[in-house]
Structure formats: C-alpha cells, structure tokens
Amino acid sequence: MNTEGLTRRFEKEFGSKPKVFTAPGRVNLIGEHTDYNDGFVLPCAIGFRTQVAIAPRDDRKLVLVSEDFSDRFEFDLGQFPRVRVGAWCDYILGVVSVLQAIEPIASGANVLMHGEVPIGSGLSSSAAVEVASALAFMSLNGTFFPMPQVAKLCQRAENTFVGARVGIMDQFVSCLGKAGHALRLDCRSLDFELVPIPDNVRLVICNTMVKHGHAGGEYNRRREECDEGVRILARWYPGIKALRDVSVEQLEKHAGDLPPTILKRCRHVVTENQRVMEGTEALFAGDVARFGDLMRESHRSLRDLYAVSSEELDIMVEAAEGLPGYWGGRMTGGGFGGCTVNLVNADDAAPFVREIKKRYHEKTGIDPDVYICAAADGASAELRARERDASSTPVLE
Ligand code: GLA
C-alpha cells in the first residue's frame, strides 16, 4: 500500500490527517551472529517496508491500530506498561517507552501501522516497525536524533522492553541502508561504509515458510556461549572484550582449553568476521564469484559450528546449487527457519525462482514464497527527500 492509501485509511479511522513514516526490512548478505560479538556485518535494506501513520490527540491517550492485526490497543501515557504485553504493539510501546525516558512524549497520539515485511521470516519486520515508530514519535515531539542514535534506541527498545537480546545490525541498516549498496558495519564503533552491489545481480530471497518465532531461547543461549568463550580466552589474553578481539590463531592456540561446543561457536564468529572483510573486498573488486563462495562457507559454518540452521534452510540452500546465474547463497538472519539469500544474475532471476520453488516443494511438500529484491534505501534517505520537498531542515546526521 502506498502512503496515500494509508493516509486515507487513517483519516477514515481517526478523522484527522496523519504524517506517515516508513522504514524497511533487511537481508544480511554475510556476517551472521557477529553483531552482538562487536564484530562486522554486511546487510542491505530491502524493498519491503513498514509504514506508521501518526497524528496528535488532545488527550494523553495512545491509540494503536494495525492494518494487519485485528486487535486495537489504548494506553494512557501516564500509566504506561513497563514490560511487553505480548502483542504486535510491543515494538511501538518499546520505542515510546525508551523515548519517554529521554524526554516526555508531547501529547497523546493516534497511530495506524501497516507492515509489508513478512513476519517471522528473518527479514527484520520488528526493526522496521521500531524505526518507523521512532521517527513517527520523534516528529510528534519535534525532535530528530541522528540516525545512528535512532538505531541504538530502537535496539534498546527491543532489548529492554520486548526482551529480545538482539544486536544493532537490523535497526542500523533499516535506518541507514542505501539503494544499490550493502552496508558494512563495525558493530563496535558503528563506523560503516557502503559497498556497491553490481547492477546486474539480484538478491533472491527464498522463504522456507518455517517461522523462527520459537528461536528466542536459542538465540540468547548462543550469546551466552560466546560470552563464555570470551571469559575463558581472557585468561590468556586479558585485553579481549568480545570475540571481535580474538584472531583465528589465538583461538586455535587455545582450542584444547575450550569446551567443544564453546569452541565451535567461537570458531564460527571469528571466521565469519574474516569472511565479512574478505567479502567486502570481493564486492569492491566486482568479484561476485568469490563473494558467492564466501556465502557458501558462511552457511556451512552456521550449520555445523553455530548450529542455527534448520533442515528446511539446508534444503533451500542446496536447491540453488547448479541453477543458471547462481553465484552463492546462505541462510540469512538469526536462523532456525526464515529465509535464504541468493545472489543471482538479473537475467536468470525469474527462471531461478521457478526452479527453486519446484525443487523445494519436491523435497518438503511446502510452497515457498520467493522474492526478487535489490538493495533499497533505508529510512533516512526517504526522510531526507521529504525534507528537501518541504524545505524544512531537521538535523539527521
Ligand atoms: C537477528 C538479530 C540481529 C543479529 C542476527 C544474527 O536478526 O536481530 O541483531 O544478531 O539475528 O546475525
């Protein structure tokens, strides 16, 4: 649905004219489970977006309605829930609660949300809701924080309010992604660079249709396993604060000192950081074949060492092999279901989709959704365009 459509629905629902803010989902090309280890990631924003329409109210009520869910929520800003209520509105409430801790929300508001990002598929529908809501409520207050800060406060909302201990990758690229580019992010310093994706390559995203919703406990367990690795390795290398600080040589030297499971988790993270570096160089050099091979290695590592793949993800990755125009692919996002991402020549993308759907269905009996994507703009690009149109100048960066 376009912005005009949502505006009309809002006017019908609430009788006033809203402002509409949008933010995209993302697909991660390489660098999985490295963000919370202070490491490196290489995601891009994609064309699926979440829109949040907002208008102030005369009272202190927050009324939240979604095009995609039937339940409607009302809260009083004075008696705001402290923890999640267990519904779609949690991501908006989390953002409001983090913003409120910085400065009081100026007035009550009516909110209508519409999300296009497939839910539970590892394409960051939650980050898209958080970022679009943060922009909406900042506009209500007339304050805009710089985009990296917006990403951080959205991450905080998810960590503290929703209760998922996610890293910064999804929110950051939803804010700052750029069309035609992947974004290589240093998750410790938040320095980033834009890495061009060749025009003739598409990102074909294959949804296994197995939702990853149940995976929260495993995700947090992986984080703990990484922390345990750091604690043990710090006995020999006291300067180590996160797995980001550990080289392959240091890890292998102490392989015998780590419990086998912890060693496997650390091996994935340490080598995955290297793959991000190498992959970035390969893309800068236009070497898509090398990048594709690194994606394959990343998948094997996530499957065998980090143990976050699933039977369906493995089948989907395997199904791509040998198809014309295919450079490489892997599971993307947190894992345990969700999607694979595949680099495919633009001219071959349509037959690739037909064939992979067929192959996956033959093996699993499931009809997958497959999307042909290109790297899209993050929320900041659209805001900047809007500022230019309105010739107003809120500070973004
Ligand atoms: C989820 C989290 C991200 C990241 C990935 C794994 O998408 O939201 O922060 O940790 O898993 O790379």
Boltz pocket constraint, residues with backbone or C-beta under 6 A from the ligand:
constraints:
  - pocket:
      binder: B
      contacts: [[A, 31], [A, 32], [A, 33], [A, 34], [A, 35], [A, 36], [A, 122], [A, 166], [A, 167], [A, 168], [A, 169], [A, 170], [A, 333], [A, 334], [A, 335]]
      max_distance: 6.0
